[in-house]
Each structure stands twice: as structure tokens, then as C-alpha cells.
Amino acid sequence: MTNGSQTAGWGWGILFLCWLAASVSTLGSLFFSWVMEFPPCVLCWYQRICLFPLVVILAAGLFPLDRGVIRYSLPLAVLGWVTAFYHNLLYAGIVPETIQPCARGVSCKEEYIDLFGFISIPMLSLFSFSIIIALLLLFKWRISR
């Protein structure tokens, strides 16, 4: 195996893991909504707007391997991460209630799950976007070598 094809192989594997993380996160989000019947809040919808297209974009970048997929996927992942980070601050009570975007409908502070005292749905979203961003940056670094 030559160095170029070895780099492409690593790149494909990293991008596949990124797609897998986005797919599992999307399925988890849909599971919470459709099976567990947890209605999403406004911030959850914004995070979904960033997450759901990643499944298609990353899959399209796999066949054939498109090194430019990072241009389309990284901005969505970063925007989703920022929204998830804000949602966690709001959920933790760090952001004052006067500037909360969820004045109507489902509360952004609604506690549906609480695993180990700190894992909530907003925390799962932040974790997911963090993994996706880390893998995308690793992909960018790996293919640029």
C-alpha cells in the first residue's frame, strides 16, 4: 500500500466514524421524539437542523472520498456545538431566564433524562457535536499530511 492510498484509507475510516456518530445521534434524537414521545424545544430543533443534514453530507463524502466534505460539514457541526453549549448553559441555570429563547412551547429546561446526575439530552447533544468536530478536524489533519 502506498503512502497516498494509506492516507486515503485513514481518511475514509475517520470520515466513516464521523458519519456513524452523526447517524447514531440522529437516531437517538428521533428515538427520544417518536418512541419516548419527548417533544423537542426550540433549541433542540436548531440542533437538529445542524445535525440531520450531516448524515447525508458525510455519507456523500464517503463515496467516493471527498476531501472537500469538511467545507460543508464543519460549519454545521460548529453551529450545532455552539447551540448545544448555549442549551447546556441554559439547562444548568447559568444563563438568566430573561434571555431564554423558549418562552413559548416546550421549555428548554425540561428534564426528560438525568443519568449519573449530569447527563441530560442537551449534554448528549454537546457530546455528539464535540465528537463530530474532533473527527472532522482529525480528518482534515490526516488528509493534509
Sequence and secondary structure as in RCSB ss.txt:
>XXXX:A:sequence
MTNGSQTAGWGWGILFLCWLAASVSTLGSLFFSWVMEFPPCVLCWYQRICLFPLVVILAAGLFPLDRGVIRYSLP
LAVLGWVTAFYHNLLYAGIVPETIQPCARGVSCKEEYIDLFGFISIPMLSLFSFSIIIALLLLFKWRISR
>XXXX:A:secstr
  HHHHHHHHHHHHHHHHHHHHHHHHHHHHIIIIIS     HHHHHHHHHHHHHHHHHHHHHTTT TTHHHHHHH
HHHHHHHHHHHHHHHHHT S GGG S SSSS TT     BTTTB HHHHHHHHHHHHHHHHHHHHHHHT 
